[in-house]
Amino acid sequence: MSFNPIAITFCGYLLLMVAIGFIAWHYTRDFNDYVLGGRRLGGLVTALSVGASDMSGWLLMGLPGAVFLSGISESWLAIGLCIGSFTNWQIVAARLRVYTERCKNALTLPDYLSHRFDDDKRVLSIICAIVILIFFTIYSASGMVAGARLFESTFNMDYSTALWIGAAATILYVFIGGFLAVSWTDTVQAAMMCVALVVTPIVVMNELGGFSETIGKVSAIDVSMLDMFKGQTAVGIASLLAWGLGYFGQPHLLVRFMATKSIKVIPTACRTSIIWMVFCLAGAVSVGFFGCAYFAEHITQGTSVIANPELVFIVLTQVLFNPWIAGILMSAILAAVMSTLSCQLLVCSSTLTEDFYRAFIRPQASTRELIWFGRLMVLMVSLVAIFIAMDPQSKVLGLVSYAWAGFGASFGPVIIMSLWWKKMTKNGALAGMVTGAVTVIVWNTFGWFGLYEIIPGFIFALAAIVIFSLIGQKPSQAMKDIFDEVQESVRRGRDLTI
């Protein structure tokens, strides 16, 4: 790797992230701090860390690549995400923040579900943890593929070398600083992603002669690129919009709600997060859309993009900007990859530590032991994800799609119903998780009707929750009383005093 301006910019960015990790280490005093930041996140950090954790490398690679190929008809996915994210903030955020603290200060989703349903045998916790580990390892692999693609195309590395370098950068600051490092770096990374996705399409559009001229050039290539319904069927549009259902079950996003310092900051955090999201998604769609016109005029510059459309943002920044500016803008891809990958690794680590190691192996483990075991699990999960990502033909959006559906169907209905339905039981939660996960795996394997697997998974999981909750043992009075406490606390907009 030669020390050109882009390389220097990348190295500076990576050093900054690691430095933040060391600062967070200073504030990490116990295991609660390491996995949940001591529930001290303010509104701005919560909002931007939710956004950055959500929008992985697919935002700057997968989505622009899809629009480059098919036109704005792919923006149905962005619309679905905006609707789903907003709804998640409205119906989940505050209730989950209060409920997890009321349930014996639960630090993870498996821990929350065990306490929410008085599961002394921790069957729910085990099943939940297994689902998290399966789908998050796949999700983490998608981030590593995106990082490898970035280093590969920027520095002309071979894929395997690029994969190890990209993964190592993220692993280091998660290993050192835990949740605080992840949240603070997410805030910086979210700002970088937004700037890159606003600036790049504006410059491309200016290069092509303005907005009207650019639209005309896209139309001249293929007028159907401007058609929201190009190549779409009712099933296809429903599948793209259904990505929004995934928000209700993403552990790496839900944990941000759990870590918020107070439910009073959630309304402002919601507005900030959604505004950020709209700008980023609109920018990502514009990059792919305008990039189509640009490379039609500059064919020799777009050879690599034609071969792999997911490189459209990378190549545009390389050819249109000064190398120093290009380095900063391309660091936004690294930011997107690192922000999501870091919190995924941390959720897997905290699940293995809290829900397996402390729950079944070392209940009396010291804080120091738990933190170091968590760090060891970061390394272990990373190695498995790297192994999955070793295939250079892996597509970022495909890996994300599968993991997103798995979490959305397995946990989404369970989380929503546990926060809103007093009659839900442990058996209902267990049936919902298993049904959602199995449906996604089976539906993805056979691809029935071309329907995105999250839709049948979500519907079948909801049905399983209701059926098994109604036919089994009723919730205890204590569970009902806690449910009522939480509802009243959220209605009044006040945190519970435990």
Summary of the structure (lengths in Angstrom):
residues: 498
radius of gyration: 22.2
end to end distance: 54.8
largest distance: 70.5
contacts: 1961
relative contact order: 0.18
helix: 83%
strand: 0%
